[in-house]
Amino acid sequence: MAKVGFIGLGNMGGPMAINLVKAGHDVSVFDLSSDAMNSVVQHGATSTASANEAATDKDFVVTMLPAGKHVKMVYLGESGLLSVVNKDTLLIDSSTIDADSAKTVAAQAAQQGIAFMDAPVSGGVAGAAAGTLSFICGGSQQHFERAKTVLDNMGKNIFLAGEVGAGQIAKICNNMLLSVLMAGTSEALKMGMDNGLDPSVLSDIMLKSSGRNWCLELYNPVPGVMESTPASNDYQGGFMVDLMLKDLGLAAQAAQMSKSSTPLGAMAQSLYSMHSNGGNGTKDFSSIIEMFATKK
């Protein structure tokens, strides 16, 4: 059993912290929302009055925060986590942020002899609840092996992408591809429907053909084709349009820094931006199929 501090208990962080409690770890939690904290405390976690209190005297500290500015604010400065954690504590940030922010925190932690890893996740809210997330880590092999003590209780697939920051790059590469796949799948399915095809039949055909992909297999964007998907729940739950748009912005930023050519990623970013601006930001990202609605 490890002593774990968990900071950031939103739709992803809350279920992740609960899985650590269920695995037998001693978990102290903090979130600005008392309701979010209470939902985890009900499963056996200990509430704290601040992020620093949650991180004090711990074997591991896990953070799940909205953006790079929040990660730097929580970790850095005279009153940040780096001012209170032990040198034996392993810091694991599972936020999806820009790689430079992760590297900045890691560098300052290293100056104090403190280990830091970036470990963004893939798998959505359902994966967080089921403990089947994929963790895409950036850090040393030594820290990666140690991190498995807690990551294995929250995820099914644990990867080491490279040094600090590599986890963030790999994550946004994956999500950029996912956005392209979902937009393309939605476009194809809608064209078939506009020409009189049953979307369930068309999905089965494409699943057995060269167009097969994750969206068709597990996350069909057409309501009613798969009962368990957000599409069949009015596009509620899952991975919000605005979160996909955030990740596409990070991908565009990374592409600019490396001078990479990402025309399909740029097109997906434009589509999701238009979809969000249409009042759909809180819907699941598979609702992009609504962008291809036939105009009557």
RATANOR-V629863 format. One record per residue. RES is the residue in one small letter. NEAR is the number of other C-alpha atoms within 10 Angstrom. Layout:
res:RES near:NEAR
res:RES near:NEAR
This chain:
res:m near:13
res:a near:15
res:k near:18
res:v near:28
res:g near:29
res:f near:27
res:i near:28
res:g near:24
res:l near:27
res:g near:18
res:n near:18
res:m near:22
res:g near:25
res:g near:25
res:p near:22
res:m near:29
res:a near:30
res:i near:25
res:n near:22
res:l near:24
res:v near:22
res:k near:15
res:a near:15
res:g near:13
res:h near:20
res:d near:18
res:v near:26
res:s near:27
res:v near:30
res:f near:26
res:d near:24
res:l near:14
res:s near:11
res:s near:12
res:d near:11
res:a near:18
res:m near:23
res:n near:19
res:s near:15
res:v near:25
res:v near:19
res:q near:11
res:h near:13
res:g near:18
res:a near:24
res:t near:18
res:s near:21
res:t near:17
res:a near:12
res:s near:13
res:a near:23
res:n near:21
res:e near:18
res:a near:26
res:a near:29
res:t near:21
res:d near:18
res:k near:22
res:d near:19
res:f near:26
res:v near:27
res:v near:27
res:t near:26
res:m near:26
res:l near:22
res:p near:15
res:a near:14
res:g near:18
res:k near:12
res:h near:15
res:v near:22
res:k near:16
res:m near:13
res:v near:19
res:y near:24
res:l near:17
res:g near:12
res:e near:9
res:s near:12
res:g near:16
res:l near:23
res:l near:22
res:s near:15
res:v near:16
res:v near:24
res:n near:19
res:k near:16
res:d near:13
res:t near:20
res:l near:22
res:l near:29
res:i near:26
res:d near:26
res:s near:24
res:s near:24
res:t near:27
res:i near:27
res:d near:21
res:a near:21
res:d near:14
res:s near:19
res:a near:26
res:k near:20
res:t near:15
res:v near:23
res:a near:22
res:a near:16
res:q near:17
res:a near:21
res:a near:13
res:q near:9
res:q near:13
res:g near:13
res:i near:18
res:a near:22
res:f near:26
res:m near:27
res:d near:32
res:a near:35
res:p near:25
res:v near:25
res:s near:19
res:g near:19
res:g near:17
res:v near:20
res:a near:16
res:g near:20
res:a near:24
res:a near:21
res:a near:15
res:g near:21
res:t near:20
res:l near:26
res:s near:23
res:f near:26
res:i near:23
res:c near:32
res:g near:30
res:g near:23
res:s near:17
res:q near:13
res:q near:8
res:h near:17
res:f near:21
res:e near:11
res:r near:13
res:a near:19
res:k near:14
res:t near:14
res:v near:21
res:l near:23
res:d near:18
res:n near:21
res:m near:26
res:g near:23
res:k near:16
res:n near:14
res:i near:20
res:f near:14
res:l near:20
res:a near:20
res:g near:16
res:e near:15
res:v near:25
res:g near:25
res:a near:21
res:g near:29
res:q near:31
res:i near:24
res:a near:20
res:k near:23
res:i near:25
res:c near:18
res:n near:14
res:n near:18
res:m near:25
res:l near:15
res:l near:19
res:s near:27
res:v near:18
res:l near:18
res:m near:24
res:a near:25
res:g near:17
res:t near:25
res:s near:24
res:e near:18
res:a near:19
res:l near:25
res:k near:22
res:m near:16
res:g near:15
res:m near:16
res:d near:13
res:n near:9
res:g near:9
res:l near:14
res:d near:13
res:p near:22
res:s near:17
res:v near:11
res:l near:15
res:s near:24
res:d near:13
res:i near:13
res:m near:17
res:l near:16
res:k near:9
res:s near:10
res:s near:8
res:g near:14
res:r near:15
res:n near:16
res:w near:13
res:c near:20
res:l near:24
res:e near:13
res:l near:11
res:y near:19
res:n near:26
res:p near:29
res:v near:24
res:p near:17
res:g near:15
res:v near:18
res:m near:17
res:e near:12
res:s near:12
res:t near:22
res:p near:24
res:a near:25
res:s near:16
res:n near:13
res:d near:12
res:y near:22
res:q near:16
res:g near:18
res:g near:21
res:f near:20
res:m near:21
res:v near:23
res:d near:20
res:l near:17
res:m near:23
res:l near:24
res:k near:20
res:d near:24
res:l near:25
res:g near:19
res:l near:21
res:a near:26
res:a near:22
res:q near:13
res:a near:19
res:a near:17
res:q near:12
res:m near:9
res:s near:9
res:k near:10
res:s near:10
res:s near:11
res:t near:14
res:p near:10
res:l near:13
res:g near:22
res:a near:18
res:m near:14
res:a near:25
res:q near:23
res:s near:14
res:l near:18
res:y near:26
res:s near:20
res:m near:15
res:h near:22
res:s near:19
res:n near:11
res:g near:10
res:g near:9
res:n near:20
res:g near:20
res:t near:16
res:k near:23
res:d near:24
res:f near:30
res:s near:25
res:s near:26
res:i near:27
res:i near:21
res:e near:15
res:m near:16
res:f near:15
res:a near:12
res:t near:10
res:k near:4
res:k near:3
